[in-house]
């Protein structure tokens, strides 16, 4: 393989990874939006519950509407998380986890793979 071919292949790979990062960023923005909508609906549901506890008569179907809204947001968030995993997995063929990292949770290790404070990196 000539030097030009290797440089070209490297540039192609950089371009693909850049597009992958942009796609993932767009999906993460959408996911943040969905989570904010879900939080707002949950807040409204809590406020509705508070008003009801104070003896206020609530509009018919308002509680059900908010519950459906939260459920739809959860479904949409799950779909976006799956899309993010697919985009991340597409950039790392053979990866066992999104992002190309194999997870080995153990004692003293958080779910994100980082070490708990004071935990040693060796397992006993």
C-alpha positions as CSV (number, residue, x, y, z in Angstrom):
1,X,0.0,0.0,0.0
2,X,1.5,3.3,-1.0
3,X,1.8,6.3,1.2
4,X,-1.0,8.1,-0.7
5,X,-3.3,5.2,-0.3
6,X,-2.6,5.0,3.5
7,X,-3.2,8.8,3.9
8,X,-6.4,8.6,1.8
9,X,-7.7,5.6,3.9
10,X,-6.8,7.6,7.1
11,X,-8.7,10.6,5.9
12,X,-11.7,8.5,5.0
13,X,-11.7,7.0,8.4
14,X,-11.5,10.4,10.1
15,X,-14.4,11.6,7.9
16,X,-16.5,8.7,8.9
17,X,-15.8,9.1,12.6
18,X,-16.6,12.8,12.3
19,X,-19.9,12.1,10.7
20,X,-20.6,9.5,13.3
21,X,-19.9,12.0,16.1
22,X,-22.2,14.5,14.5
23,X,-25.0,12.0,14.1
24,X,-24.5,10.9,17.8
25,X,-24.5,14.5,18.9
26,X,-27.8,15.2,17.1
27,X,-29.4,12.2,18.7
28,X,-28.1,13.2,22.1
29,X,-29.7,16.6,21.7
30,X,-33.0,15.0,20.8
31,X,-32.7,12.7,23.8
32,X,-32.1,15.7,26.1
33,X,-35.2,17.3,24.6
34,X,-37.3,14.2,25.2
35,X,-36.0,13.9,28.8
36,X,-36.9,17.5,29.5
37,X,-40.4,17.0,28.2
38,X,-40.7,13.9,30.3
39,X,-39.5,15.8,33.4
40,X,-42.0,18.6,32.7
41,X,-44.9,16.1,32.4
42,X,-43.8,14.4,35.7
43,X,-43.6,17.8,37.4
44,X,-47.1,18.7,36.1
45,X,-48.4,15.3,37.3
46,X,-46.9,16.0,40.7
47,X,-48.5,19.4,40.9
48,X,-51.8,17.9,39.8
49,X,-51.5,15.4,42.6
50,X,-50.8,18.2,45.0
51,X,-53.8,20.2,43.9
52,X,-56.0,17.0,44.2
53,X,-54.7,16.5,47.8
54,X,-55.8,20.0,48.6
55,X,-59.3,19.1,47.6
56,X,-59.3,20.8,44.2
57,X,-61.5,19.3,41.5
58,X,-59.3,18.4,38.6
59,X,-60.2,18.5,34.9
60,X,-61.3,15.1,33.7
61,X,-58.6,13.0,32.0
62,X,-55.8,15.4,32.9
63,X,-54.0,12.7,35.0
64,X,-54.3,10.1,32.3
65,X,-53.1,12.6,29.7
66,X,-49.9,13.3,31.7
67,X,-49.3,9.6,32.4
68,X,-49.5,8.8,28.7
69,X,-47.2,11.7,27.9
70,X,-44.6,10.4,30.3
71,X,-44.9,6.9,28.8
72,X,-44.5,8.2,25.3
73,X,-41.5,10.1,26.3
74,X,-39.9,7.0,27.9
75,X,-40.6,5.0,24.7
76,X,-39.1,7.8,22.6
77,X,-36.0,8.0,24.9
78,X,-35.5,4.3,24.7
79,X,-35.6,4.4,20.9
80,X,-33.1,7.3,20.8
81,X,-30.8,5.5,23.2
82,X,-30.9,2.4,20.9
83,X,-30.1,4.7,17.9
84,X,-27.2,6.2,19.7
85,X,-25.9,2.7,20.6
86,X,-26.2,1.7,16.9
87,X,-24.4,4.8,15.7
88,X,-21.6,4.2,18.3
89,X,-21.4,0.5,17.5
90,X,-21.2,1.2,13.8
91,X,-17.8,2.9,14.3
92,X,-16.3,0.0,16.2
93,X,-16.9,-3.3,14.4
94,X,-16.7,-6.3,16.8
95,X,-17.3,-4.1,19.9
96,X,-19.2,-5.7,22.7
97,X,-20.5,-2.5,24.1
98,X,-21.5,0.8,22.5
99,X,-18.4,2.9,22.2
100,X,-16.2,-0.1,21.5
101,X,-15.4,-0.8,25.2
102,X,-15.9,-4.2,26.8
103,X,-17.5,-3.8,30.2
104,X,-16.0,-5.7,33.1
105,X,-17.9,-4.4,36.2
106,X,-16.4,-5.6,39.4
107,X,-16.0,-4.7,42.9
108,X,-15.1,-1.1,43.3
109,X,-16.1,-0.3,39.7
110,X,-19.0,2.0,38.8
111,X,-21.4,1.1,36.0
112,X,-19.6,3.6,33.6
113,X,-16.4,1.7,34.1
114,X,-14.7,4.2,36.4
115,X,-13.2,3.2,39.7
116,X,-15.0,4.0,43.0
117,X,-13.0,6.3,45.3
118,X,-10.7,4.2,47.4
119,X,-11.1,1.0,45.4
120,X,-8.1,-0.7,44.1
121,X,-7.8,-1.7,40.5
122,X,-7.0,-5.3,41.4
123,X,-9.7,-7.8,42.4
124,X,-9.3,-10.2,45.2
